[in-house]
Amino acid sequence: MEFFLVDVKSITASASSEQIDKAKVEKLADSILECNGLLKPLILKPTGPETYVVIKGNSEYYAALKAREKDPRKGEMVNAFVISPRAEKAIFKQLDALERQDQTSSSIHRIESDEDVSVHKNSETIPAQTSLTSQVTQMMQKMEMSLQTFVNERLIQSENNFQTFFNERLATLENKISEITQKTTVDTNIQGGAKDYNNKTVPELKLIAKERKIKRYSSMRKAELIDALEESDMTT
C-alpha cells in the first residue's frame, strides 16, 4: 500500500451518491477547501492506468468532488492510499477488523460504579485508545514522509527537465551563431578578394593564376583573370 496525491477526476466511487448523506458531503467539502486538502486519505484500488475505484471513503470522495466543483484549484488533488491487487484481501480483512473495533467501542455503556469504571478503563478502553492513537500517529508520519518524497522527486524532475531544455536551446543557438559567422567570413573573403584583384596589375594577377594552376592564364586579359580567380575562390 502506497500513499499518493491523486487527481479527483481519475477516481470512481464504489457506492451511489444516493447512499451518501448530502448534508455531510456539503459540510465536508467546505472543510476541504478551508484546510486546502482532505485530511483523511481515501483507500483506492487501481482499475487501469491512472484510474482508481474507492475501496474505503465514498463519503470523502463525494465531498472532494463537491469541493472541486466549488473551487477547481483547491479541490483538484486528494490524499489516498493505493492498494496492490495482491494485497486486496489483507486490506479488506484489516478494514473489517477496524470497523468491528469501532462498533464495539461505541456500544460500551457508561458504568456507574467508580470502581467498575476504573477497572474498565485499565482493562479495555485505555489500551484500545492507545492502540488507535498509535495507528493514527504512524499513518500520519508515513503520509508526511511519502508526501515529502513525492514533492522532492517532482522538484528534482522539474529541475532536470529545465536544465536539459536550457542546454538544448543553448546548443542550437551556438550552432546558428557559428553558421552565421562562417557565412559572413566567407562573404567577406570573397568580396575582399574581388577588391584586391581589381587593384592588382595584370602581371600580379597572372602570377596568382599560375600559382593556382589556372589553365590558359597567360593569354587572358585582366577581366578574364579576375573572373577565373573569383571562380577559383568559390571552389576552394
N, C-alpha and C positions, 0 to 999 in steps of 0.2 A: 504494500500500500504506500503510495507516494502522495505528497502534498503539491498542489499546483494552483495557479491562478487560471481560471477557465472562463472563456467568453460565454456569457449567458445565452447567446444565440445558438451555441453549439449543443445545448442541453435540452433533453426531452423529459417531461415528468412521467412518473410511473403511476400516477393517480390523477383522476379527472379533477378539474378545477371546481366542479360542483361539490366535491367531497371536502373542500377546504373552507375554513372559516374566513369569509371575505373581510370581516372587520379586523381580524387578527392579521391578515395579509396586508391590509392597508396601513395598519399601525406599524408593523414590522418594516414595511417599505420606507416609511418616513424615517424610522430609526436607522436604516441602512444608509440613507442619504445624509443623515445628520452625523453618523460615525464614519462616513466615507468608506463603507465596506460592510460585508457580512461577517460578524464575529464568529458565528458557529459554522464551521465548514460543512458543505454538503458531502455526502458519500455517493460517488458516481461509479458507473461501470462503462467501459468503452463499448460502443456499438459500431464503430468504424473509425477511419482516420479523422481525428479532430471532432468526433461526435460522441455524446455520452447520454446515459439514461440515469435518472435518480434512483438510488437504492434506498437512501435514507435522507429525509429532509425535503419532502414535497412542499410543505408549507413555506419553508425558507426559500425554495426555488421560485415559487409563485410571487413571493414578496420581492425577491431580487428582480424578477421580470417586471413587476409593477414599478420598482424603483428606476429601472432602465427607461420605462415609458415616461416617467416624470422628469428624469434628467439623464440622458444617454451618457454624458461624460462621467458621471459618478457611478452609474449602475452598470457599467459595461462588463466588468470582471467580478468573479466571486471566488472566495476560497473554497477549495474542495480537496477531498481525499479520493484519489482514483485507484480502484482496486484492480488487481490482476484477476482474470477469469479463473485462473488456477486456485486462487485463494478465496473464491466467492463463498464456498460452503463454510469455511472457517470464519469469515467475516459475518455471515448471517448467524452463525452459532453464537458469536460474541455479542452481536446486537440483540439477539433474543435473550441472552443471559442478562444484559444490562437493563432491558425493558422489564424483565421479571423482578429484578432487584429494585427498580424504581417503584413498581407496583406494590411490592412487599413493604417498602419503606413508607409509602403514602397511606397504607392501610392500617398502620400501627396506631392504636388509640392511646390517648394520654392516660397514664396510670396515676391514680390519685395518691397512693401511698408514697411518701418521700423515699422510703427505703426501697420500694419496688422501682421507683424512677431511677434511683442511684444505681441499682443492680442492672437495670435495663440499659442504661447509658454505658455502663462499664462493659457489658457483655455483647451488645449488638450495635447500638446507634453510633457510638464513637468510632469503632473500627470501620463501619460502613462509610461514615462521613470522611474518615481519614483516607480510606481506600479511594473513594470517589475524588477527593481533593487531589490526591497524588496522581490519579489518572489524568485529571484536567490539567494539572501543572505540567506533566510530562508531554501531553498533547500540545500545549501552548508553546513549550520550549522547542518541540520538533517543528511546529509551524513557523516559529521565528527563524530557526536555522535554515529551513527549506526556503523560506521567503528571501532571506539574505543571500543564500546561494543563487537563487533564481535571478535576483537583481544584479549580483556581481557578474554572473555569466552573460546577462544581456548587455551590461556596460562594456565588458571585455570584447564581446562580439561586435558591438557598435563601433568601438574604437578601432578594432582591426579592420572592419569594413571601410571605415573612413580613411584609414592610413593607406589601404590598398587602392581605393579610388583616387586619393590625392597623388600617389606615386604614378599611377597610370596616366592621369591627366598631365602631370609634370613631364613625364617621358614623351608624351605626344607633343606637348608644347616645345620641348627641346628639339625634337626631330624637325618640327616645322621651322623653327628658327634656323637650324642648321641648313635646311634645304634653301631657305630664302637667302641666307648668307652666301652659300655656294653659288647660287644662280647670279646674285649680284656681283660676285667676284669674277665669274666667267664673263658676264656682260661688260664689266669694266675693263677686263683684259682685252676683250675683242675691240671695244671702242678705242681704248688706249693704243692698241696695236695698229689700228687703221690710221689713227692720227700720226703715229710715229712713221708709218710707211709714207704718208703724204709729205712728211718733212724731210725724208731721205732722198739722196740723189740716186740716179739710175745705177751707177756702179755699186753703191751700197746695197740697193735692192737686189741686184744680180748676185752679189756675194752671199746675201741671206738665202736667196733661192738656191744657190749652189750648195750651201751647207745642208739645205733641206732636200736636196736631190730632186728638185722640180725639173721636169723634162722641158727642153727647148727654151730654157730661161734666157739663153744668150741672144735669141732673136726677138725677145719680147720687148715691147715698149713699156713705159713707166706704168700706165694704167693697167696693162695686162699683168705686169709683175705684181702690182698691188692686189689685183683680183686673185691671182694664184696664191699669194701669201696669205690673204684672208681666208681663202678656201682651205689652205693648209692648217690655219689656226682652228678652224671649225672641226677638223677631223682629228686633232691631237688633244 
